[in-house]
Amino acid sequence: METKLYVGNLSYDVTKEDLQDAFATHGTVQDVHVVTDKITGKARGFAFVTMETKESAEAAIQALNGVDWHGRALTVNEARAREARPAFGGGGGGGGRRY
């Protein structure tokens, strides 16, 4: 069963290919998603890597978590489920004139 990993504290110049190569030594990588800023398109310093098996994910965590890579100590762990958020922003309003 595939396992998604969170990879944090990445250098901002790390590419999808860099991560693919680093994690492929521990098993089959199914997907790599480097999270980017919507406006600038620049990397935000973290990514998600999906490994084919739980065993390969564990091997990658053991080998890469805390390791200095591209000048930064990586954080690698199993990704948690995304927390539910409200469908739209709340609050605000009421900025009109009061008589």
C-alpha positions in Angstrom: 0.0 0.0 0.0 1.3 3.4 -0.9 2.4 5.8 1.8 2.7 9.6 1.5 5.6 11.3 3.2 5.9 15.0 4.3 9.4 16.4 3.5 10.1 19.7 5.3 12.9 22.2 5.7 13.8 22.0 2.0 16.1 24.4 0.3 14.0 26.7 -1.9 15.9 25.7 -5.0 15.3 21.9 -4.7 13.4 20.4 -7.7 11.0 17.5 -8.1 13.8 15.6 -9.8 16.2 16.1 -6.9 13.6 14.6 -4.5 12.8 11.8 -6.9 16.5 10.8 -7.1 17.0 11.1 -3.3 14.0 8.9 -2.4 14.3 6.4 -5.2 17.3 4.9 -3.5 14.9 3.6 -0.8 12.2 2.2 -3.0 9.8 3.1 -5.8 8.6 6.7 -5.8 5.1 7.0 -7.2 4.7 10.8 -7.0 6.6 13.9 -5.9 4.8 17.2 -5.3 6.9 20.3 -4.4 4.5 22.9 -2.8 4.8 26.3 -4.5 3.5 29.8 -3.8 0.5 30.5 -5.9 1.6 34.0 -6.8 5.3 33.7 -7.2 5.5 30.1 -8.3 8.6 29.6 -6.0 9.0 26.6 -3.7 7.7 27.0 -0.2 10.2 24.8 1.5 8.2 21.6 1.8 7.0 18.7 -0.4 5.1 15.4 -0.4 6.6 12.2 -1.7 4.4 9.1 -2.2 6.3 5.8 -1.9 4.9 2.6 -3.3 5.1 0.6 -0.1 5.0 1.2 3.6 8.4 -0.5 3.9 10.1 1.8 1.4 8.5 4.8 3.2 9.9 3.6 6.5 13.4 3.1 4.9 13.3 6.6 3.5 12.3 8.1 6.9 15.1 6.2 8.7 17.7 7.2 6.1 16.8 10.8 5.4 15.1 12.4 8.5 17.6 14.8 10.1 20.1 14.4 7.3 21.9 17.6 6.0 20.7 17.8 2.3 21.4 20.9 0.1 22.5 22.7 3.2 19.5 22.0 5.4 18.5 19.3 7.9 15.5 17.5 6.4 12.4 16.6 8.2 10.8 13.5 6.8 7.8 11.8 8.3 4.5 10.2 7.4 2.1 12.8 6.1 -1.0 13.4 8.3 -4.5 13.8 6.8 -5.4 17.3 5.9 -7.5 19.1 8.5 -11.0 20.2 7.5 -11.2 23.9 6.8 -14.3 26.1 6.3 -15.5 26.4 2.7 -14.9 30.1 2.7 -13.4 32.9 4.9 -15.4 33.9 7.9 -15.9 37.1 9.8 -15.4 40.5 8.3 -18.2 42.7 6.8 -19.9 45.6 8.5 -17.6 48.2 7.1 -20.3 50.6 6.0 -21.3 54.0 7.4 -23.3 54.1 10.6 -25.9 56.9 11.1 
